[in-house]
Amino acid sequence: MNRLVWLLGAIAFAYFAVTVPLGKRTLWGHMVRIAKTPEAQDLADGAKETARDVARKAQKEIDDQRREKPATQSE
């Protein structure tokens, strides 16, 4: 029942976000214009770069641990 209520609420929010004008634009229209600003693009680029750095560091640590751990054989 909770899932149904949540789903109906999400559908209603999405419908109103794209159809009901808030000033000159809908909520969706405002969000798209904000996302296209240079500041938002800089933020997204910085977040992507940071995520890549974290992923590289994690992969390096995993690789280092695999090299250090001797292979065990079952007898």
N, C-alpha and C positions, 0 to 999 in steps of 0.2 A: 504494500500500500504506500509506504514511504517513497519507494522508487517511482511509483506512478505520479505521486504529487510532485516530486522533484522534476520528473520528465515534463509534466504539463507546465510547471513554472518556467522551465528552461525554454520550452517552445513558445510560451507567451512572451517571455523577455525577448527572444530572438525576433518574433513577429513585430513587437513594438519598436525594437531597435532599428529595424529597417523600414518601417512604415510611418511612424509618428514623427512629424517635424518638431524639432526643438530649435526655434528661431528659423534661420534660413535652411538648415539641413537636419537630417535625421541623426540619431545617435551614431549610427554606422558611418554616415558621411563626415561627422566631426572626427571620429576616430581615424578614419582614412586620411583626412587632411593633417591631423596631428602627426601620424606616422610618417608622412612624407616630408616633414620639416628636416632641415639639416641637423638640428640638435638631436632629433630622434634617430636619424641615420647614424650619427656619431655614437650615440649610446648603443645602438644595435651592433655596430662594428666593434666597439670596445668589449661588449659582452661576448661576441663570437671569438675574439682574440683571446680573451681570458679563458673561455671554455676550452679552446684548443690547447692552450698552455697547460691547463689542469689535466686534460686527457693525455697529453704527451708525458707529463710527469708521472701520472698513475701508470701508464703503460711501461715506462722506464723502470719504475719500482717493481712491477710485476715481473718483467724480464730479468731484473737483477736477482730477485728472489728465486726464480726458476733456475738460474745459473748456479746460485750458491747451494741450493738444496741438492744433495746427491740422489741419484736415481736409486730407488729401492727395488730389489728383485724378489719375487715370491719363489720360495723353494718348494 
